[in-house]
Amino acid sequence: MKPLFVSLAAIPFLISQNVEAAEKNQSMVFMAVDKTKLIAELRTWTEDFAKSEVLSKFPIAIGKEKGDKLKAGDNRTPEGIYFTQTHISPSQIPVEKYGPKAVPLDFPNPFDLFQNKTGYGIWLHGAGNDNRMAEATVTEGCVAFYNRDIKKLSSWLVPYQAAVVISRDLESINRTDDMQSVKMRTEAWLAAWASKDLNSYLDFYDTDFNLEGRNRAQFKEYKQNLFAKYSTMEVKGYGIRVLAHEKYAVAAMNQDFTGNGSYVSNGRKVLYWIKGKDGQWKILRETFGEHRFEPLAWTQQDLKLLISSQAGDRSLGEQRAPPRGTTKKL
């Protein structure tokens, strides 16, 4: 049985066609990569992160050189928060090196560019020859999986929908205080924007903020003109989800904007937050795009197939199924 992954818009059709649909779980997902223990965890990405569940764990291999990636060709695996991009099919890559599937990440992301990092082509991919996995540090910066694992995982790591957090260890990411603070700051940022409180709104932005070539001062002038242009303005953020790295944090949501009841702009917003010297989180970069976030839907049988297909070391710890029911749509 092939696992079925769909957007929520297709759920009514499934219910009428398949009795298993009534038992579907729905959630965003993310992968946490531990470069020290060489383990990747696939987890649910819930609005209330305390409810996040480990779906399965996988052995991995990483870059030949230690440390965070700084420049092209340094053979290091980057550390940060990334989003999956359009998958690369076997016909487009040498399968003897990359296996049956490659899932590109958006490296360098806006935070990497701020740090003047260079490089490209950071993927999650197969090993080609599974025996390469025993070397552990074998790639040119990518994260490699057993071929059987990446083939199954690619159905869960949907382009533009799944996040991947790569860190030296899992203990350094998604700390409760950071997650709660960034979530609260994001909600307050939305409220200041919706109320057209320019000074309060701009106070959420770091002095090094830049958007499409506009520095903070130019961004302020741009927003001031927009606030004046729209006598009525409605801003809504749906399904705010947060991930926190030791260097920065990301808040992701679907964003709807309406100005004067006629201008409409709907899409996905991602905020890149950094902690200032005063300990307060500030927005360093933000992106807005067309790929709205949509959770996956899957059955317990789909999850069993993912776990049963796992290759390599099976002593990675207990696999946990998510609770039945659904999470709020993002």
N, C-alpha and C positions, 0 to 999 in steps of 0.2 A: 504493500500500500504506500503510495507516494504521499508525503505530508502536504497538507493544503494550507497555504498562507494567503490571506486576503486582507483587503482593507475593510473597515467596518461597514462601508456603504453596501457591501455585498452580503452582509449577514442575513437580511430577510430572505433573500433568494436561497441561501444555504439551508435555512431552517425548514423551508418547504421541500428541499431536495434530499436532505441528509439528517437522520435522527441524531447523529453525533454533534451536530451544530449546537444543540441545546447544552452541551457540556463544554463548549469552547471557553478557553481562557483568553483574555485580551490584555495586552500590555505592550508598551515600548520595551526594547531590550538594549543592553549594552554589554560590552566585553571588557573585563579588567585583566590586564596583562602584567604579571609579576616577573620582572627580568631576573630577579635573584633566584627564585624557586623554579623558574621556567615552567610556570603554570598560567593558563588563561581560564578565567571563569566567565561563563555566559550567565547573565543575571537579568531579572526583570528590572525595568527602569520606571519606578513608580513615582507619583507626585509626592507621596509621603515616603521618603527613602527608607524609613524604618521598616517598611513592609516589603522592601526588595528581597527577592529570593534567588538563591543560586540554582540555576537550572541544570548545569553540568560543568565539569572541569576537563581541561585538555592539556596534555604535555605539548610544549612548544620548543622551537629553536630560535635563536636571535642572531644579531650581528656579530661579526668576528671580533670586533673591538669593544671594550668596555666603555660605559658612560653614555651620556646623552649626545645625540647627533648634533653637530655644529655646522658642518659644511658638506657639500657634495663629495662623495668618494671616501669619506672617513670610515665607512663600514660599521657605523654605530646605529643602533636602533633608537629612534627618537622617543622622548618622554613627554607626554602631554595628553590632551583631550582632542580626539579626532572624530570625524564622521565618515561613514562608508560612502563610496562613490560608485559609479557605474561599474559593474563587474566585467572582468575580462575573460572571454571564453577560451577554451583550449586551443581553438584554431588560430588564436592571436598570439600565443606564447609558446615557447619551447617546453613541452610537458615534461621532458626529462629533467628539467631544472625546477619548474614551478608547479608541476602536478596538474590535476584536472580543473583547477579553478584559482582565480586570483581576485581578491577584493581590495581595490585601492583605497587608501586613506587620503584625506585632504591635507597632507603635509607638503609644503609648510603652511600652517594655518595662520590666521591673523596675529596670534601671539608670537609664533615663530618668526614671522616677518619683522615684527617689532624688535626682536632680538637679533635681527640680521642673520638668521640661519639660512643656509642654502641647501639645495638638494631636491630630489624628486623621486617618483617611483617607489614610494613606501607602500608595500602591500601586505595583506595577510594572504598566504598562498600555501600550496602543497609542497611537499619535499621533493617531488619527482621520484627519486629513489628513496624509499622510506628509511633505508639504512643511514642516510645522512643525518637523521634526527638524533642519532646517538652521539654526534659530535657536539650538540648543544649550541655552540657558537659557530655558526657555519654560513650565515647569510651575509649579504652586503648591506644590511640594515633593516630588512623586512622581518616579519614574524612568520615563521614556517610551522605548519601543522602536518601531521600524518595525512596522506592523501585522502583516506577515507573520511577523516574528520572534517577537513575543509570542504569536501564535497557536500556533506550534510549541513555544515554550519552556514554555507552560502545561502541557504534558504531562510535562515534566521537573520542574517546580517544584510537586510534589504538595503539597496542603494538609497542614500540620503536619510535613512530612517534610524539606523543603529549607530550608537556611539561606541568608541573604543578608547579606553583610558590605559595608557602605557606608563608604568612607573617602576622604580627600582624595587619596590615591594608594596604589597597591598595595604600594609599598615599605615602608609604615608598618605593615602588618598581617602576621600569621602569621610572625613572626620565630622562628627555630629555637629560641633559648634560652627564649623565652616559652612556646612550644608544649610543649617537653620538661618545663619546670618545672611547668606547670599539670597536665600528664598525670601526673607523679609525685606531685604534691600530691593529686590526685583519688584516685589509688590508695591513698595513705597514709590519706586521710580515710575511705575505705571500710573499710580494715583496722582503724582505731581504732573505728569504729562497730560493726563485727562483733564485736570483742573486748570491747565494753562498757566501754572505757577512757574514762570521761567526761571527765576532764581533758584528755587528749590529743585527744579528739574536739572539745571546745569550743575548743581552741587554734587550730583551723583557721578559726574564725569571726571576722570583723572586729568591732570594738567598735560599729560602726554597723549590725550585722546586725539584720534585722527579718523576722519571718515571721508573716503574718496578724495583725499587731498586737502580737505578742510581741517585746519587745526582747531583747537578748542574755541578760540576767539571767533574764528570764521563760522564755526558750527553754531555758536550762540547767535550770531547775526542772522544766519540762515533760519534758525528756529524762531527767532523773534519775528521775522517777516511772515513765517507760516502761521504763527499764532495770531498775528494781526489779520491775515488773509481770511481765516476761517472764524466767522462769528460763533458758529457752533461746531464742536469737535467731539467725536466719540472715539475713544481708544480702549480696546479690550485685549487682554492676553489670556489665552486658554491653556490649561494644563501645564503650568510652569514646572519644569523638571530641572534639577541641579546635579552637577557632578563637580567634585573639587579635587584638584591636584595639589601637590605641595607648592607649586609655583603660581597657580592661578585657578580660577573656577569658571564654569560655564553655566549659564541659565538659558534653557531652550523652551520655546513656546510657539504656538500659533498666534498671530497678531492680526487683528482687524481694525482698520482705521476708516472713519467716515468724516468728511469735512463738508459743512454747509448742507448736509443731507443729500449731496449729489456725488462728490468725489469719494470713491471707494478704493482702498488698497488692502488686500488680504494676502497673507503669506506666512513665512516662518521667520522668526526673529531669534538670533543667538547673541547673547551678551557675554563678553569676555571680561571678567572681573579680576582685579588685582587688589591686594591688601596694601594700603598706604602706610607711611611711617607712623601714623596715628592709630593704626590698627583698624581703620575703617575701610570697607570694601568700596572700590571705585571702578567705573566702567572704563576700560582701556580701549576696547574695540567693540563694534557691533556689526552684525551682518543681517541682511534681509533678503529673502529669496522666495522662489515660487514653489519649492517642494515642501508643502505643508506636512507636518508630522502626523503620521497615522500609526496606531498600534497594530501589532500582529494579532491574529487569532489562530489558536491551535488547540488540538485536543490532547488529552492525556496519552493517547496512542501515538500522536506525533512526537511527543516528548520521549516516550519509551523508545521509539525508533532512533531518535537522536542519541540517547544514552547507550543503547545496545550497539550502535554502530561505532562507538568510540574505539579508537585503536591505541596502541602503545601501552604505557604503564597504567594499570587499572587500580593502583593503590593511591589515587589522588584524593580520596576522601569520598564521603557519602554524597550521592546525587540526590538533590531535593526537588520534588515537584512543587510548583507554585500552588497556592491555595485555590480552591475552586471559586468560581464567580468571576467578576470582571473588575477592572480598574476603570476609573473615569476616563472618557475619551479625551485625547489630546488634540 
